[in-house]
Amino acid sequence: MEGDDVVMAAEESTEADLDDMKRRLKEMEDEAAALREMQAKVEKEMGSVQDPAAAATSQANREEVDSRSIFVGNVDYSCTPEEVQQHFQSCGTVNRVTIRSDKYGQPKGYAYVEFLEAEAVQEALLLNESELRGRQLKVTAKRTNIPGMKPYRPRRSNPFMQPRDPFIAPYFFAPYGYGKVPRLRMSTRYNPYY
């Protein structure tokens, strides 16, 4: 009798373990389905950003905003966006003032001013070399960056680098082993034994 109780208890524990494992498997499958759904949602959102039509629209929108914006250089480091806005208020309605700053939050010394009207840009260009907080501002129309189109800048020469020797022909063997073999001459600058 006692043996039957042990067998029945073992069967019950294995059934309980089996039910527990099935429950955990169901939870894991549900979680995996939720993750797949989230992944598909993110890919859909990323795909819409990568969509060429949407990219062209955003590029056109960016060009339109840039046509209404100006670049202001030599801005005082303690200048606030409100002061820049007041300086250019006479040109037209200012939509936004952006003073660029570095990764530590310190201003870089230039700003972008966006107007509501494109005609205000021409008025703002007349304020080139005007003074704000004792500094002469440089005002130009904002240019639109084209992604992947960096201007080519040739390498600058390093004044500390020594010039290279002209090309020296590689070691040459005389035909059939006769005659004098010319030696490869090392530059006197690099060869102290020459």
Phi, psi and chi 1 to 4 in degrees:
 res  aa     phi    psi   chi1   chi2   chi3   chi4
   1 MET       -  -40.7  -76.6  -78.9 -115.8      -
   2 GLU   -66.2  -34.1 -150.4  170.4  -76.3      -
   3 GLY   -64.9  -37.1      -      -      -      -
   4 ASP   -66.2  -37.4  -68.4  -23.8      -      -
   5 ASP   -63.6  -40.8  -70.0  -21.4      -      -
   6 VAL   -65.3  -41.7  172.4      -      -      -
   7 VAL   -65.3  -43.7  171.3      -      -      -
   8 MET   -65.6  -39.1  -71.9  178.5   64.8      -
   9 ALA   -65.2  -39.0      -      -      -      -
  10 ALA   -66.0  -41.2      -      -      -      -
  11 GLU   -64.8  -40.0  -73.9  178.0    5.1      -
  12 GLU   -65.5  -41.7  -72.7  177.4    8.1      -
  13 SER   -68.0  -37.3   66.6      -      -      -
  14 THR   -68.9  -36.4   55.7      -      -      -
  15 GLU   -65.7  -40.7  -75.5 -180.0   20.6      -
  16 ALA   -64.7  -42.4      -      -      -      -
  17 ASP   -63.9  -41.3  -70.2  -18.6      -      -
  18 LEU   -64.5  -43.9 -171.2   59.6      -      -
  19 ASP   -63.0  -40.3  -69.3  -21.4      -      -
  20 ASP   -63.5  -42.6 -172.5   42.5      -      -
  21 MET   -65.7  -40.2  -72.1  172.9   59.6      -
  22 LYS   -63.6  -40.0  -75.0 -178.7 -178.9  178.7
  23 ARG   -64.5  -44.6 -176.9 -177.4   48.0   78.3
  24 ARG   -64.9  -38.7  -77.5 -169.4  -80.4  165.4
  25 LEU   -63.3  -41.1  179.9   63.2      -      -
  26 LYS   -63.2  -42.3  174.7   82.1  168.5  121.0
  27 GLU   -61.7  -43.4  -71.4  174.4    0.8      -
  28 MET   -65.1  -39.9  -70.8  170.8   40.4      -
  29 GLU   -65.5  -40.4  -73.7  174.7  -11.4      -
  30 ASP   -63.4  -42.4  -68.0  -17.0      -      -
  31 GLU   -64.4  -41.6 -172.0  175.1  -21.1      -
  32 ALA   -63.1  -40.2      -      -      -      -
  33 ALA   -64.1  -40.8      -      -      -      -
  34 ALA   -64.4  -40.3      -      -      -      -
  35 LEU   -65.1  -40.9  -73.9  172.7      -      -
  36 ARG   -62.6  -39.9  -82.8 -166.8  -63.0  -88.3
  37 GLU   -64.6  -43.5 -176.6  178.8  -48.7      -
  38 MET   -63.6  -41.3  -71.4  171.0   46.6      -
  39 GLN   -62.6  -42.5 -177.6   70.1   23.9      -
  40 ALA   -64.3  -38.4      -      -      -      -
  41 LYS   -64.1  -44.3 -176.4  177.4  171.0 -175.9
  42 VAL   -65.2  -43.0  168.0      -      -      -
  43 GLU   -63.4  -35.4  -74.7  176.4   -0.9      -
  44 LYS   -65.1  -44.3 -179.9 -178.1  170.4 -170.2
  45 GLU   -65.2  -42.8  -71.4  174.5    4.5      -
  46 MET   -67.0  -36.2  -64.8  -62.1  -72.8      -
  47 GLY   -65.0  -35.2      -      -      -      -
  48 SER   -69.6  -32.0   65.8      -      -      -
  49 VAL   -70.9  -38.0  171.8      -      -      -
  50 GLN   -78.9   -8.0  -55.1  -91.0  -19.7      -
  51 ASP   -61.5  127.9 -176.6   27.0      -      -
  52 PRO   -61.1  -36.1  -16.1   23.1      -      -
  53 ALA   -65.7  -42.3      -      -      -      -
  54 ALA   -67.7  -37.6      -      -      -      -
  55 ALA   -65.2  -40.2      -      -      -      -
  56 ALA   -65.7  -38.9      -      -      -      -
  57 THR   -65.5  -44.0  -47.4      -      -      -
  58 SER   -66.6  -35.4   69.2      -      -      -
  59 GLN   -65.4  -42.0  179.9   67.9   19.4      -
  60 ALA   -65.0  -40.5      -      -      -      -
  61 ASN   -63.5  -42.7 -173.8   25.4      -      -
  62 ARG   -63.3  -41.3 -169.5  175.9  -50.5  133.1
  63 GLU   -65.1  -36.9  -72.2  175.9    6.9      -
  64 GLU   -66.9  -41.2 -168.7  -91.1  -32.7      -
  65 VAL   -67.5  -40.1  168.3      -      -      -
  66 ASP   -67.0  -27.7  -72.7  -11.6      -      -
  67 SER   -71.1  -18.0   69.6      -      -      -
  68 ARG  -102.1   10.4  -64.3 -176.3  -76.6  122.2
  69 SER  -120.3  157.9  -58.1      -      -      -
  70 ILE  -128.3  157.4   58.9  169.5      -      -
  71 PHE  -102.6  132.1  167.4   83.5      -      -
  72 VAL  -120.0  112.9 -176.0      -      -      -
  73 GLY  -100.2  166.1      -      -      -      -
  74 ASN    61.6   39.1 -160.5   22.7      -      -
  75 VAL   -80.1  136.5  176.1      -      -      -
  76 ASP   -60.1  141.7 -172.2   48.9      -      -
  77 TYR   -66.4  -25.8  -66.8  112.2      -      -
  78 SER   -95.7    7.1   60.9      -      -      -
  79 CYS   -74.7  141.8 -158.6      -      -      -
  80 THR  -101.2  159.7   62.8      -      -      -
  81 PRO   -59.8  -31.4  -24.4   31.9      -      -
  82 GLU   -65.4  -38.5  -69.6   78.3   21.5      -
  83 GLU   -67.1  -40.3  -69.0  172.3  -40.2      -
  84 VAL   -65.0  -40.7  176.0      -      -      -
  85 GLN   -62.1  -43.4 -179.5  177.7   -4.0      -
  86 GLN   -65.8  -34.6  -77.0 -175.8  -18.0      -
  87 HIS   -64.4  -37.6 -173.0   75.7      -      -
  88 PHE  -100.8    8.7  -70.4   99.7      -      -
  89 GLN   -64.8  -29.5 -163.5   68.7   42.0      -
  90 SER   -70.3  -19.3   61.7      -      -      -
  91 CYS   -79.5  -32.9  -56.6      -      -      -
  92 GLY   165.2 -175.6      -      -      -      -
  93 THR   -75.1  122.4  -51.6      -      -      -
  94 VAL   -86.7  124.8  176.1      -      -      -
  95 ASN   -87.9  -42.5 -172.8   30.3      -      -
  96 ARG  -155.0  144.6 -179.9 -172.9  -33.0  176.8
  97 VAL  -123.8  126.3  175.7      -      -      -
  98 THR  -121.3  114.2  -53.7      -      -      -
  99 ILE   -99.3  115.3  -63.2  178.5      -      -
 100 ARG   -72.2  143.8  -60.1  -65.8  -59.1 -172.2
 101 SER  -134.9  159.9   57.0      -      -      -
 102 ASP   -82.3 -174.7   62.3    9.1      -      -
 103 LYS   -68.2  -13.8   63.3 -178.2  179.8  179.5
 104 TYR   -97.1    1.1  -57.6  109.7      -      -
 105 GLY    90.0    3.1      -      -      -      -
 106 GLN   -83.4  135.4  -58.9  -60.8  -41.1      -
 107 PRO   -62.3  145.4  -16.1   25.6      -      -
 108 LYS   -87.7  -12.2  -72.4 -173.7  172.6 -177.3
 109 GLY    98.6   13.5      -      -      -      -
 110 TYR  -144.7  162.3   63.4   91.8      -      -
 111 ALA  -144.8  162.8      -      -      -      -
 112 TYR  -120.2  135.1  -65.6  104.1      -      -
 113 VAL  -119.6  123.7  179.4      -      -      -
 114 GLU  -106.1  129.8  179.9 -172.0  -30.6      -
 115 PHE  -102.5  163.8  -65.2   99.6      -      -
 116 LEU   -79.3  -30.6  -73.4  177.8      -      -
 117 GLU  -112.4  144.9  -45.8   88.2   22.1      -
 118 ALA   -72.0  -26.3      -      -      -      -
 119 GLU   -67.2  -24.3  -61.9   81.4   27.9      -
 120 ALA   -66.4  -23.4      -      -      -      -
 121 VAL   -63.9  -43.5  171.5      -      -      -
 122 GLN   -63.4  -38.2  -62.9  -54.8  -40.7      -
 123 GLU   -65.9  -39.2  -64.2  -71.5  -34.8      -
 124 ALA   -69.6  -31.4      -      -      -      -
 125 LEU   -65.2  -23.5  -68.2  176.9      -      -
 126 LEU   -69.7  -19.3  -62.5  174.3      -      -
 127 LEU   -86.3   12.0  -70.1  178.2      -      -
 128 ASN   -61.7  138.4 -172.1   25.0      -      -
 129 GLU    68.1   17.1  -62.5 -177.4   -2.6      -
 130 SER   -80.5  165.2   62.5      -      -      -
 131 GLU  -105.5  139.7  -79.0 -163.1   10.7      -
 132 LEU  -138.0  117.7  177.3   64.8      -      -
 133 ARG    56.6   39.4  -78.0 -160.2  170.0 -161.9
 134 GLY    77.8    7.7      -      -      -      -
 135 ARG  -116.9  139.5  -62.8 -175.3   92.1  175.5
 136 GLN   -81.5  117.7 -161.6  173.1   29.6      -
 137 LEU   -80.2  146.8  -62.1  178.6      -      -
 138 LYS  -109.0  115.0  177.7 -174.1  175.1 -170.2
 139 VAL  -114.9  122.3 -178.5      -      -      -
 140 THR  -136.6  162.2   59.2      -      -      -
 141 ALA   -69.3  141.4      -      -      -      -
 142 LYS   -73.3  134.6 -174.8  173.8 -172.6  -98.1
 143 ARG   -94.9  153.4   61.0 -176.0  175.8   85.2
 144 THR   -95.8  124.6  -57.5      -      -      -
 145 ASN   -77.6  135.4  -74.7  -21.4      -      -
 146 ILE  -101.5  121.2  -59.6  170.8      -      -
 147 PRO   -58.8  134.0  -19.5   28.6      -      -
 148 GLY    82.1    4.2      -      -      -      -
 149 MET  -114.1   77.2  -64.7  -64.9  -69.8      -
 150 LYS   -84.8  140.8  -75.5  179.0  121.3  176.9
 151 PRO   -67.8  143.1   21.4  -28.4      -      -
 152 TYR   -77.3  125.5  172.0   72.2      -      -
 153 ARG  -121.4  116.6  -71.1 -167.0  -76.9  175.7
 154 PRO   -67.2  157.6   21.6  -28.3      -      -
 155 ARG   -67.0  137.8  -70.2  179.0   91.0  179.8
 156 ARG   -86.7  146.6  -69.6 -175.3  -70.9  170.8
 157 SER   -76.5  146.2   62.1      -      -      -
 158 ASN   -92.5  119.9 -174.1  -11.3      -      -
 159 PRO   -67.7  -17.2   21.2  -28.5      -      -
 160 PHE   -91.0   -7.6  -58.8  105.8      -      -
 161 MET   -88.3  134.8 -161.3  168.2  138.9      -
 162 GLN   -76.4  145.5  -65.4  179.3   -6.6      -
 163 PRO   -65.7  151.1   20.1  -27.5      -      -
 164 ARG   -80.1  151.0  -65.6 -178.5  178.0  157.4
 165 ASP   -71.8  150.9  -76.3  -20.4      -      -
 166 PRO   -65.3  164.1   20.7  -28.9      -      -
 167 PHE   -61.9  130.3  177.1   73.5      -      -
 168 ILE  -111.1  130.7  -60.0  173.4      -      -
 169 ALA   -62.8  147.0      -      -      -      -
 170 PRO   -68.1  168.2   21.9  -29.2      -      -
 171 TYR   -56.3  133.2 -165.0   76.4      -      -
 172 PHE  -117.1  130.0  179.7   73.9      -      -
 173 PHE   -94.4  135.6  -66.8  100.5      -      -
 174 ALA   -72.0  147.7      -      -      -      -
 175 PRO   -65.8  139.7   20.5  -28.4      -      -
 176 TYR    59.6   14.7  -51.8  111.9      -      -
 177 GLY    78.2    8.4      -      -      -      -
 178 TYR  -100.1  158.3  -62.7  107.2      -      -
 179 GLY    86.1  174.7      -      -      -      -
 180 LYS   -84.7  134.9 -169.4  173.1  179.8 -176.8
 181 VAL   -94.4  122.6  176.8      -      -      -
 182 PRO   -68.3  138.1   20.2  -26.0      -      -
 183 ARG   -84.5  149.7  -62.6  -91.3 -179.2 -148.8
 184 LEU   -79.2  115.0  177.2   62.8      -      -
 185 ARG   -87.5  125.1 -173.9  171.8   92.0   72.6
 186 MET   -85.4  150.8  -64.7  -68.1  -68.3      -
 187 SER   -65.0  144.9  171.5      -      -      -
 188 THR   -69.1  -23.8   55.4      -      -      -
 189 ARG   -67.9  -37.3 -177.3  175.2   27.9 -172.3
 190 TYR   -96.1  -15.8  -61.1  120.0      -      -
 191 ASN  -111.1  102.6 -170.5   -6.2      -      -
 192 PRO   -71.8  -13.4   25.1  -30.9      -      -
 193 TYR   -90.8   -0.6  -57.7  108.2      -      -
 194 TYR   -89.9      - -174.6   74.0      -      -
